[in-house]
Amino acid sequence: MIDLYIKLGFPFDADLTTDEAGCMVVDEHIYALLVTGPSFGTITGREPADTAAVQKVALVPRSTAASASTS
């Protein structure tokens, strides 16, 4: 799933990367979580959006995401 981004030179945080999700390091303070369709549903409780019908990006500060996952 992340091979393309690795070929483009983006590093991944090995501690937060699995077969189902990859934490791409864009910048020292910017991370992008790339997930498979089934993982998206598990994380959000929703089906992935129909990209022909909608466009959406969720930006969450890492500190907020980390504290939300531990509660």
JONOR-V321395 format. One record per backbone hydrogen bond with DSSP energy under -0.5 kcal/mol. NH is the residue of the N-H (numbers start at 1). CO is the residue of the C=O. E is the energy in kcal/mol with one decimal. If there is no record, write none. Layout:
{{NH	CO	E} {NH	CO	E}}
This chain:
{{6	2	-2.2} {7	3	-2.5} {8	4	-1.6} {9	6	-1.4} {10	5	-2.5} {11	25	-0.6} {13	23	-2.6} {14	12	-0.8} {16	13	-1.4} {17	14	-0.9} {18	21	-3.6} {22	34	-2.8} {24	22	-0.9} {24	32	-3.0} {25	11	-2.9} {26	24	-0.8} {26	30	-2.1} {27	30	-2.0} {30	27	-0.9} {32	24	-2.6} {34	22	-3.1} {34	32	-0.7} {35	33	-0.5} {36	20	-2.2} {40	36	-2.4} {41	37	-1.8} {42	38	-1.6} {43	39	-2.7} {44	40	-2.7} {45	41	-2.1} {51	49	-1.0} {53	50	-2.2} {54	50	-2.0} {59	57	-0.5} {60	58	-0.5} {64	61	-0.5} {65	61	-2.3} {66	62	-2.8} {67	63	-1.9} {68	64	-2.1} {69	65	-1.7} {70	66	-0.7} {71	68	-0.6}}
